[in-house]
Amino acid sequence: MPFAHRSLIEAAAARFGWRRAYGDTTKVDGLLNEQTQTAYTQAADHARLATAKNCTALHIQPGVLDVRGRVLADVLYLEGVLTGARNRNLDPELVALLEEAVDQGHELAVLLADTARTTAALAKAGD
C-alpha cells in the first residue's frame, strides 16, 4: 500500500485512538525507511525556505518554540509508555531503550528552550 494512502488510513484510525502494530521487523524497517525518506525530502524545502525567511535570530524563534512544544508533548507521551512498560514488567531491554529515548527527548527540549531564550537575548542585545 502506498505510504500516503497508508498514512491517511492510519491518521483516521488514530482519531479513534487506534494504532497499528507490526510483529515483523521487516515491516517496521520498511516503515522507518519511508518515514526517513519523507522527512529528508521535506528537509530540502525547509532549508530553502528557512534560508529565505530566517534573516535574524528573532525570526527563528517561533519555529524553535513550535518544535519544542511538539517534542515535549511527545516525550511526555513516551514517559507514559515507559511507565506502562515498567508496570507491565515488559522486557528490560525495551524499558532501557524507552528510558534512553525519554532522557534524550528531555535533553532536546532543554536545548530547544535554551535556543529560544538565546534568540530573545540576541534580539534584545541588538536594541
Phi and psi in degrees as a GROMACS rama.xvg file:
@    title "Ramachandran Plot"
@    xaxis  label "Phi"
@    yaxis  label "Psi"
@TYPE xy
-59.2043  147.076  PRO-2
-56.1019  -45.534  PHE-3
-61.4568  -42.01  ALA-4
-66.882  -45.5346  HIS-5
-62.1285  -39.9987  ARG-6
-61.6938  -39.5352  SER-7
-64.0757  -44.8444  LEU-8
-63.3819  -44.602  ILE-9
-67.5202  -35.111  GLU-10
-65.1229  -42.0957  ALA-11
-64.5439  -43.4223  ALA-12
-63.3851  -36.9921  ALA-13
-62.6331  -31.4078  ALA-14
-60.7511  -25.3727  ARG-15
-98.1698  7.73143  PHE-16
82.0868  14.1531  GLY-17
-96.5145  138.842  TRP-18
-131.351  144.129  ARG-19
-87.5804  137.363  ARG-20
-114.475  142.466  ALA-21
-112.654  123.595  TYR-22
-92.0367  6.68252  GLY-23
-124.951  122.317  ASP-24
-64.3026  -26.0519  THR-25
-63.7554  -41.7675  THR-26
-68.473  -39.2929  LYS-27
-62.9517  -45.6788  VAL-28
-60.8989  -39.5299  ASP-29
-61.9591  -44.2145  GLY-30
-65.2645  -42.3196  LEU-31
-61.7309  -41.1253  LEU-32
-64.1596  -41.3666  ASN-33
-63.4504  -43.2395  GLU-34
-60.2813  -43.4158  GLN-35
-63.8043  -46.2722  THR-36
-61.1801  -43.5817  GLN-37
-62.3384  -45.5118  THR-38
-62.7175  -43.8335  ALA-39
-70.2058  -31.3549  TYR-40
-65.0211  -43.2126  THR-41
-71.165  -27.9548  GLN-42
-63.3545  -34.9571  ALA-43
-62.3895  -41.8249  ALA-44
-66.8542  -40.3966  ASP-45
-61.1272  -43.7849  HIS-46
-63.3056  -42.1606  ALA-47
-64.8089  -47.0853  ARG-48
-66.4625  -40.5647  LEU-49
-65.5565  -36.2228  ALA-50
-64.793  -39.665  THR-51
-74.0123  -35.0516  ALA-52
-92.1314  -38.4246  LYS-53
-92.2952  79.4125  ASN-54
-91.9765  -10.5235  CYS-55
-138.363  165.555  THR-56
-59.0226  -37.2237  ALA-57
-67.4482  -28.7957  LEU-58
-66.331  -26.0657  HIS-59
-76.5466  -28.2452  ILE-60
-54.3822  -48.6223  GLN-61
-58.2807  -41.1915  PRO-62
-65.5866  -40.7424  GLY-63
-63.5009  -43.1937  VAL-64
-64.3741  -39.1956  LEU-65
-62.0429  -46.7787  ASP-66
-62.7675  -43.9844  VAL-67
-59.3247  -41.3088  ARG-68
-61.4906  -42.8259  GLY-69
-68.0915  -43.0212  ARG-70
-61.2367  -47.0319  VAL-71
-61.9106  -43.6221  LEU-72
-61.308  -42.6669  ALA-73
-67.9013  -37.6165  ASP-74
-66.1768  -41.3785  VAL-75
-65.5284  -35.1565  LEU-76
-61.8332  -46.4271  TYR-77
-62.5069  -32.2426  LEU-78
-61.2513  -39.1842  GLU-79
-64.8275  -41.1004  GLY-80
-61.4651  -43.3795  VAL-81
-61.7227  -45.2847  LEU-82
-59.1751  -44.4258  THR-83
-62.058  -41.462  GLY-84
-63.6164  -40.5715  ALA-85
-66.3011  -46.5996  ARG-86
-64.0378  -28.1066  ASN-87
-93.49  4.72784  ARG-88
53.0724  45.5505  ASN-89
-71.7135  171.828  LEU-90
-47.8719  130.803  ASP-91
-58.1389  -33.7234  PRO-92
-64.8782  -41.1678  GLU-93
-63.1963  -45.5853  LEU-94
-61.2286  -42.5493  VAL-95
-63.7381  -41.1628  ALA-96
-66.5567  -39.6964  LEU-97
-63.9463  -41.8174  LEU-98
-58.7142  -43.7427  GLU-99
-65.1023  -41.7028  GLU-100
-63.5292  -42.1483  ALA-101
-63.991  -45.8655  VAL-102
-60.5985  -45.6025  ASP-103
-67.1858  -35.0901  GLN-104
-62.715  -42.202  GLY-105
-64.5261  -39.9956  HIS-106
-61.977  -41.3224  GLU-107
-64.0418  -41.5525  LEU-108
-61.957  -39.3185  ALA-109
-65.6606  -44.4583  VAL-110
-61.5524  -40.14  LEU-111
-68.3373  -36.8011  LEU-112
-64.1105  -42.8093  ALA-113
-62.2236  -38.8435  ASP-114
-62.7416  -44.1068  THR-115
-62.668  -42.4836  ALA-116
-62.3371  -39.0382  ARG-117
-64.2116  -38.8667  THR-118
-61.6846  -39.3797  THR-119
-69.7981  -41.4558  ALA-120
-64.1292  -40.3229  ALA-121
-67.0935  -36.8908  LEU-122
-66.0466  -41.2536  ALA-123
-66.9352  -39.1829  LYS-124
-64.2496  -27.5988  ALA-125
-79.6463  -9.85004  GLY-126
